């Protein structure tokens, strides 16, 4: 059986030194960490794990004197560092840099913040802690004073607010958090996020973000090579998320076919039609609405029982749209649908797009990362024929949010489509190659540095590291499927092994399994998943999503993208569903 992952740091030695404690407890881990981690960090985390008293003080609003043990500043010896002399009850943000003589106070304050973060990280990977400390909105509003005041709060109050915020946050790194497509917490990615926030620069020009702009150039080229475009040629950009990346693709497709729309607007072009699967992400329609194309111009194509787009229906609907006077301009195929995890047949779709001269986009926000796996990339066969591809490393690759890339086959098209020649920012007489000023090809002006997280993680893991991580998640989903497909009380939503890590199933409590009236059974089954999910959140033990789909009543959609998850966590989920739903 698999190891405990993060908690395996101490190994057998930790267990020996921890007495009766399990090596999966934070206390036992700390004893190993104190020995193995340099700079006193292990001891520091151990001292911080008594979070109950801290939280109690935060809830009551009382200002507790900050206790700092000798050596926890990182000196590894008793000392008189500034940290032990600084209290925050009389300090304010104006006492920190750039205030004069603010260096010491700033460093001590930031050390306190880091201590809070380190304690939260350790908690997040501990299976004995809750995934969520759930409270209803009105309760949570009353538990702490969240209101903004006219007068500034002390730094002591600020630290209390930091603790309270994390106390009630969802532990998305927890090995038993399966609720969203983006889960887990990568330490190198986290370090990169801290660094980019410290640098606090903008991605619009090489002038202000030289290293980050070059890293984006290098990484996008590598991603295009992995897609299969010759020599990685083309273009691309990192955007705020998959929905925006998909909208970029639709924008480019419209501009490619009708470049006059940039100056003259939608009145200058005929009625357009876009096509996508009935199982596709809602962002396709949202993009059509935002671009003035209209949601009624997005034609949904039938999917088979496993959620894959049916090419014959796509061609039929394209011909039908043409007969009605529409101009087909955009087809969005999905590589990894949100609910079923289905992969549309990209080769057949590309043949149809080529036949009717329609832009082919692949929304690989969820499934695009399978291109990193030699075992699973066949599911995206034909992606190299696409005109554009959305790929979200913040999902299966566990890059910290947000990190979404749009990759485009045609170089220069993004620039021509979006540039506005703002002379105060994109001067043409700079001393360097202006092609590295990427801001004018983006819809945004200000653009966050998302690239460094992905680049640094790629350096740390290598392509083979990402491949192993992705393969492991798919292995866990197959394990879940094999455990429940023939288990009493479980029914799969569709036949066959999952295509991605999505495992969709109903749980039928014992009292429902022999109901003969199909409509009555369906009506009662619809209520089961929401009740179990609510109980999961109230107990705080795990989280997994549910939803209806078409004529199918509410079912569980289990997705696995957290590298911390193990076979034991899958077993736990099954047992927890049965425990919480037994009486329904």
GICOR-V712502 format. One record per residue. N is the residue number from 1. RES is the residue in three letters. PSI is psi as a letter, one per 20 degrees, with the letter a starting at -180 (none if undefined). OMEGA is omega in whole degrees, 0 to 359 (* if undefined). D_FIRST is the distance of its C-alpha to the first C-alpha in whole Angstrom. Layout:
N_RES_PSI_OMEGA_D_FIRST, N_RES_PSI_OMEGA_D_FIRST
This chain:
1_UNK_q_186_0, 2_UNK_q_179_4, 3_UNK_r_179_7, 4_UNK_j_174_10, 5_UNK_d_185_12, 6_UNK_h_185_15, 7_UNK_j_179_15, 8_UNK_j_183_13, 9_UNK_g_184_17, 10_UNK_h_180_18, 11_UNK_b_182_15, 12_UNK_h_182_16, 13_UNK_h_179_19, 14_UNK_g_180_19, 15_UNK_h_181_18, 16_UNK_h_183_21, 17_UNK_i_188_23, 18_UNK_j_179_22, 19_UNK_c_183_23, 20_UNK_i_183_22, 21_UNK_q_175_20, 22_UNK_q_177_16, 23_UNK_i_179_15, 24_UNK_j_178_15, 25_UNK_q_181_18, 26_UNK_h_181_21, 27_UNK_g_179_23, 28_UNK_h_180_21, 29_UNK_h_181_20, 30_UNK_h_180_24, 31_UNK_h_176_24, 32_UNK_h_183_22, 33_UNK_h_181_24, 34_UNK_h_179_27, 35_UNK_h_191_27, 36_UNK_h_185_25, 37_UNK_p_183_27, 38_UNK_r_173_31, 39_UNK_j_179_34, 40_UNK_j_183_33, 41_UNK_g_180_30, 42_UNK_g_179_28, 43_UNK_h_181_30, 44_UNK_g_180_32, 45_UNK_g_180_29, 46_UNK_g_181_28, 47_UNK_h_184_32, 48_UNK_i_186_31, 49_UNK_i_175_28, 50_UNK_m_188_31, 51_UNK_i_182_31, 52_UNK_g_181_32, 53_UNK_h_178_36, 54_UNK_g_182_36, 55_UNK_h_180_35, 56_UNK_g_178_38, 57_UNK_h_180_41, 58_UNK_h_182_40, 59_UNK_h_182_40, 60_UNK_i_181_43, 61_UNK_i_180_45, 62_UNK_q_178_46, 63_UNK_o_180_46, 64_UNK_p_175_44, 65_UNK_p_183_45, 66_UNK_o_180_42, 67_UNK_p_179_41, 68_UNK_o_181_40, 69_UNK_q_178_39, 70_UNK_p_177_41, 71_UNK_i_183_39, 72_UNK_i_173_37, 73_UNK_i_180_39, 74_UNK_j_182_37, 75_UNK_h_184_40, 76_UNK_k_178_37, 77_UNK_q_176_41, 78_UNK_p_186_43, 79_UNK_r_176_45, 80_UNK_l_182_48, 81_UNK_r_184_46, 82_UNK_h_183_47, 83_UNK_h_183_44, 84_UNK_i_183_45, 85_UNK_i_186_49, 86_UNK_p_170_48, 87_UNK_q_188_48, 88_UNK_j_183_48, 89_UNK_h_179_50, 90_UNK_j_180_53, 91_UNK_q_181_51, 92_UNK_r_181_51, 93_UNK_h_180_50, 94_UNK_i_177_53, 95_UNK_i_180_53, 96_UNK_r_175_50, 97_UNK_q_15_51, 98_UNK_k_177_53, 99_UNK_q_176_55, 100_UNK_q_182_57, 101_UNK_k_180_55, 102_UNK_i_185_52, 103_UNK_g_185_50, 104_UNK_g_180_49, 105_UNK_h_179_48, 106_UNK_g_181_46, 107_UNK_h_181_44, 108_UNK_g_177_43, 109_UNK_g_180_43, 110_UNK_h_175_40, 111_UNK_h_177_38, 112_UNK_g_179_38, 113_UNK_g_178_37, 114_UNK_h_177_34, 115_UNK_g_178_33, 116_UNK_g_181_33, 117_UNK_g_180_31, 118_UNK_g_178_28, 119_UNK_h_180_28, 120_UNK_h_178_27, 121_UNK_g_180_25, 122_UNK_g_177_23, 123_UNK_g_186_23, 124_UNK_h_182_22, 125_UNK_j_181_18, 126_UNK_o_182_18, 127_UNK_i_179_16, 128_UNK_i_176_19, 129_UNK_r_180_22, 130_UNK_q_170_23, 131_UNK_h_183_23, 132_UNK_p_170_27, 133_UNK_n_193_29, 134_UNK_p_171_31, 135_UNK_q_175_35, 136_UNK_q_187_38, 137_UNK_g_182_40, 138_UNK_h_178_43, 139_UNK_g_183_41, 140_UNK_h_177_39, 141_UNK_h_183_43, 142_UNK_h_184_44, 143_UNK_h_181_42, 144_UNK_r_176_43, 145_UNK_n_183_46, 146_UNK_i_186_45, 147_UNK_q_177_48, 148_UNK_p_186_50, 149_UNK_r_178_53, 150_UNK_h_181_56, 151_UNK_q_181_56, 152_UNK_q_175_53, 153_UNK_q_177_50, 154_UNK_r_176_50, 155_UNK_h_173_47, 156_UNK_g_177_45, 157_UNK_h_180_45, 158_UNK_g_178_44, 159_UNK_h_176_41, 160_UNK_g_178_41, 161_UNK_h_178_40, 162_UNK_g_180_38, 163_UNK_g_181_35, 164_UNK_h_180_36, 165_UNK_g_180_36, 166_UNK_h_179_32, 167_UNK_g_184_32, 168_UNK_j_178_32, 169_UNK_q_174_31, 170_UNK_p_179_28, 171_UNK_n_183_25, 172_UNK_i_175_24, 173_UNK_i_184_21, 174_UNK_p_182_19, 175_UNK_i_181_16, 176_UNK_k_173_17, 177_UNK_o_183_20, 178_UNK_j_194_20, 179_UNK_h_186_24, 180_UNK_r_177_25, 181_UNK_h_180_25, 182_UNK_o_180_25, 183_UNK_r_178_22, 184_UNK_r_177_21, 185_UNK_o_180_23, 186_UNK_p_186_23, 187_UNK_h_179_24, 188_UNK_g_177_27, 189_UNK_h_177_28, 190_UNK_g_178_29, 191_UNK_g_179_31, 192_UNK_h_179_32, 193_UNK_g_177_33, 194_UNK_g_182_35, 195_UNK_g_182_37, 196_UNK_h_176_38, 197_UNK_h_178_39, 198_UNK_g_178_41, 199_UNK_h_173_43, 200_UNK_l_180_44, 201_UNK_r_187_45, 202_UNK_q_186_46, 203_UNK_j_189_45, 204_UNK_h_179_48, 205_UNK_q_173_50, 206_UNK_h_182_49, 207_UNK_h_184_52, 208_UNK_i_180_50, 209_UNK_l_189_46, 210_UNK_g_182_47, 211_UNK_g_183_43, 212_UNK_h_178_41, 213_UNK_g_179_44, 214_UNK_h_179_43, 215_UNK_h_176_39, 216_UNK_g_178_39, 217_UNK_g_182_42, 218_UNK_g_185_39, 219_UNK_g_178_36, 220_UNK_h_177_38, 221_UNK_g_179_39, 222_UNK_g_179_36, 223_UNK_h_177_34, 224_UNK_h_176_37, 225_UNK_g_181_37, 226_UNK_h_175_33, 227_UNK_h_179_35, 228_UNK_j_177_37, 229_UNK_p_187_40, 230_UNK_p_177_43, 231_UNK_j_180_42, 232_UNK_j_181_41, 233_UNK_q_179_44, 234_UNK_b_184_45, 235_UNK_a_179_44, 236_UNK_r_180_42, 237_UNK_q_172_41, 238_UNK_p_186_39, 239_UNK_r_183_40, 240_UNK_i_179_39, 241_UNK_r_183_36, 242_UNK_h_179_36, 243_UNK_g_179_38, 244_UNK_h_177_41, 245_UNK_g_178_40, 246_UNK_h_178_40, 247_UNK_h_174_44, 248_UNK_g_182_45, 249_UNK_g_179_44, 250_UNK_h_177_46, 251_UNK_g_180_49, 252_UNK_h_180_49, 253_UNK_g_179_49, 254_UNK_g_180_52, 255_UNK_h_180_54, 256_UNK_g_182_53, 257_UNK_h_182_55, 258_UNK_m_183_58, 259_UNK_h_180_58, 260_UNK_i_182_61, 261_UNK_h_181_59, 262_UNK_g_181_58, 263_UNK_h_190_62, 264_UNK_i_177_63, 265_UNK_a_186_60, 266_UNK_h_179_59, 267_UNK_i_183_63, 268_UNK_i_184_63, 269_UNK_q_177_61, 270_UNK_r_179_61, 271_UNK_p_184_58, 272_UNK_q_176_55, 273_UNK_p_175_52, 274_UNK_q_186_48, 275_UNK_p_178_45, 276_UNK_r_181_42, 277_UNK_q_175_39, 278_UNK_i_177_40, 279_UNK_j_184_36, 280_UNK_r_181_36, 281_UNK_q_182_36, 282_UNK_i_183_39, 283_UNK_h_178_40, 284_UNK_g_177_42, 285_UNK_h_180_44, 286_UNK_h_177_44, 287_UNK_g_178_45, 288_UNK_h_178_48, 289_UNK_g_183_49, 290_UNK_h_183_49, 291_UNK_j_178_51, 292_UNK_j_178_54, 293_UNK_h_176_53, 294_UNK_p_181_52, 295_UNK_h_179_49, 296_UNK_i_178_51, 297_UNK_i_175_51, 298_UNK_o_185_48, 299_UNK_p_183_47, 300_UNK_p_183_44, 301_UNK_q_182_43, 302_UNK_q_175_41, 303_UNK_q_178_38, 304_UNK_a_186_36, 305_UNK_i_178_34, 306_UNK_i_176_31, 307_UNK_j_180_33, 308_UNK_p_176_34, 309_UNK_p_180_38, 310_UNK_o_184_40, 311_UNK_h_181_42, 312_UNK_h_179_45, 313_UNK_h_176_46, 314_UNK_g_181_45, 315_UNK_g_179_48, 316_UNK_g_183_50, 317_UNK_h_175_50, 318_UNK_g_178_51, 319_UNK_g_180_54, 320_UNK_g_179_55, 321_UNK_g_178_55, 322_UNK_g_179_57, 323_UNK_h_180_60, 324_UNK_j_177_60, 325_UNK_j_176_61, 326_UNK_q_174_57, 327_UNK_o_177_56, 328_UNK_p_184_52, 329_UNK_i_191_51, 330_UNK_p_172_47, 331_UNK_p_177_44, 332_UNK_o_173_41, 333_UNK_q_183_38, 334_UNK_p_174_35, 335_UNK_n_184_31, 336_UNK_n_180_29, 337_UNK_q_188_31, 338_UNK_g_186_30, 339_UNK_g_184_29, 340_UNK_i_185_28, 341_UNK_k_185_27, 342_UNK_q_177_29, 343_UNK_o_179_31, 344_UNK_q_180_34, 345_UNK_n_191_36, 346_UNK_h_181_37, 347_UNK_g_179_39, 348_UNK_h_179_41, 349_UNK_h_180_42, 350_UNK_h_177_43, 351_UNK_g_180_45, 352_UNK_g_179_47, 353_UNK_g_179_47, 354_UNK_h_181_49, 355_UNK_h_184_51, 356_UNK_j_176_52, 357_UNK_l_182_52, 358_UNK_q_178_50, 359_UNK_p_177_47, 360_UNK_o_176_44, 361_UNK_q_174_41, 362_UNK_o_175_37, 363_UNK_n_179_35, 364_UNK_k_181_32, 365_UNK_g_182_31, 366_UNK_g_186_28, 367_UNK_i_184_27, 368_UNK_h_182_29, 369_UNK_i_176_26, 370_UNK_i_174_25, 371_UNK_i_179_28, 372_UNK_i_185_26, 373_UNK_p_177_23, 374_UNK_h_181_25, 375_UNK_h_189_22, 376_UNK_i_186_24, 377_UNK_i_178_27, 378_UNK_h_180_29, 379_UNK_i_177_29, 380_UNK_k_177_31, 381_UNK_p_182_33, 382_UNK_i_180_37, 383_UNK_h_179_36, 384_UNK_i_178_38, 385_UNK_i_185_41, 386_UNK_q_173_41, 387_UNK_h_179_44, 388_UNK_q_182_41, 389_UNK_p_169_38, 390_UNK_p_182_36, 391_UNK_o_182_32, 392_UNK_n_176_31, 393_UNK_i_180_28, 394_UNK_j_175_28, 395_UNK_e_187_26, 396_UNK_i_182_23, 397_UNK_i_175_24, 398_UNK_k_172_23, 399_UNK_p_180_27, 400_UNK_q_179_28, 401_UNK_q_354_31, 402_UNK_q_179_33, 403_UNK_n_180_33, 404_UNK_p_181_34, 405_UNK_p_165_36, 406_UNK_p_180_39, 407_UNK_p_188_39, 408_UNK_p_183_43, 409_UNK_h_187_44, 410_UNK_o_179_48, 411_UNK_p_177_49, 412_UNK_i_183_51, 413_UNK_h_180_51, 414_UNK_g_180_49, 415_UNK_g_181_52, 416_UNK_h_183_55, 417_UNK_h_193_53, 418_UNK_i_188_53, 419_UNK_q_179_55, 420_UNK_j_174_58, 421_UNK_l_179_59, 422_UNK_o_189_59, 423_UNK_i_180_61, 424_UNK_i_182_60, 425_UNK_g_184_57, 426_UNK_l_179_57, 427_UNK_q_184_60, 428_UNK_i_182_61, 429_UNK_k_175_63, 430_UNK_r_186_60, 431_UNK_i_183_59, 432_UNK_r_180_56, 433_UNK_o_186_54, 434_UNK_i_179_55, 435_UNK_i_179_52, 436_UNK_i_172_49, 437_UNK_n_191_51, 438_UNK_i_188_48, 439_UNK_h_185_49, 440_UNK_i_176_52, 441_UNK_j_179_50, 442_UNK_q_173_48, 443_UNK_h_179_49, 444_UNK_r_164_48, 445_UNK_f_174_50, 446_UNK_p_182_48, 447_UNK_p_182_44, 448_UNK_q_176_41, 449_UNK_n_177_39, 450_UNK_i_190_36, 451_UNK_h_190_36, 452_UNK_h_178_35, 453_UNK_g_180_31, 454_UNK_g_183_30, 455_UNK_g_183_32, 456_UNK_h_176_31, 457_UNK_h_178_27, 458_UNK_g_177_28, 459_UNK_h_184_29, 460_UNK_h_184_26, 461_UNK_h_193_24, 462_UNK_r_177_26, 463_UNK_h_181_26, 464_UNK_h_178_23, 465_UNK_g_176_21, 466_UNK_g_180_22, 467_UNK_g_181_21, 468_UNK_h_180_17, 469_UNK_g_180_17, 470_UNK_g_179_19, 471_UNK_h_180_17, 472_UNK_g_179_13, 473_UNK_g_178_15, 474_UNK_h_176_16, 475_UNK_h_179_13, 476_UNK_h_179_12, 477_UNK_h_177_15, 478_UNK_h_177_15, 479_UNK_g_178_12, 480_UNK_g_180_14, 481_UNK_g_181_17, 482_UNK_h_181_16, 483_UNK_h_187_15, 484_UNK_i_187_18, 485_UNK_h_180_21, 486_UNK_j_182_22, 487_UNK_p_179_21, 488_UNK_p_177_24, 489_UNK_i_181_25, 490_UNK_q_177_24, 491_UNK_p_181_26, 492_UNK_q_181_25, 493_UNK_h_174_28, 494_UNK_q_183_29, 495_UNK_q_175_28, 496_UNK_r_180_25, 497_UNK_q_178_22, 498_UNK_q_179_22, 499_UNK_h_179_24, 500_UNK_b_178_22, 501_UNK_j_178_20, 502_UNK_p_173_22, 503_UNK_o_186_21, 504_UNK_p_186_24, 505_UNK_q_170_25, 506_UNK_q_167_27, 507_UNK_p_179_26, 508_UNK_o_177_28, 509_UNK_q_183_29, 510_UNK_h_183_30, 511_UNK_i_182_33, 512_UNK_i_192_33, 513_UNK_i_185_32, 514_UNK_j_175_35, 515_UNK_p_184_38, 516_UNK_h_180_40, 517_UNK_o_186_42, 518_UNK_g_181_40, 519_UNK_g_178_42, 520_UNK_g_179_41, 521_UNK_g_180_37, 522_UNK_g_181_37, 523_UNK_g_180_39, 524_UNK_h_180_37, 525_UNK_h_180_34, 526_UNK_h_184_35, 527_UNK_i_187_35, 528_UNK_g_184_31, 529_UNK_g_178_29, 530_UNK_h_180_31, 531_UNK_g_179_31, 532_UNK_g_179_28, 533_UNK_g_179_27, 534_UNK_g_179_30, 535_UNK_h_175_28, 536_UNK_g_184_25, 537_UNK_h_180_27, 538_UNK_h_174_29, 539_UNK_h_179_27, 540_UNK_j_188_25, 541_UNK_h_182_21, 542_UNK_r_175_21, 543_UNK_p_176_23, 544_UNK_q_187_23, 545_UNK_q_173_26, 546_UNK_r_177_28, 547_UNK_r_168_31, 548_UNK_r_175_34, 549_UNK_o_182_35, 550_UNK_c_180_38, 551_UNK_j_180_39, 552_UNK_p_180_35, 553_UNK_r_184_35, 554_UNK_p_175_32, 555_UNK_r_178_29, 556_UNK_p_173_25, 557_UNK_n_180_25, 558_UNK_p_176_21, 559_UNK_q_182_21, 560_UNK_o_174_18, 561_UNK_j_183_19, 562_UNK_o_180_18, 563_UNK_i_181_16, 564_UNK_i_183_14, 565_UNK_q_180_12, 566_UNK_r_175_9, 567_UNK_h_179_7, 568_UNK_h_179_8, 569_UNK_h_175_11, 570_UNK_g_177_12, 571_UNK_g_180_11, 572_UNK_g_181_14, 573_UNK_g_180_16, 574_UNK_g_180_17, 575_UNK_h_181_17, 576_UNK_g_176_19, 577_UNK_g_181_22, 578_UNK_h_179_22, 579_UNK_g_185_23, 580_UNK_h_183_25, 581_UNK_j_187_27, 582_UNK_h_187_27, 583_UNK_j_185_31, 584_UNK_none_*_32
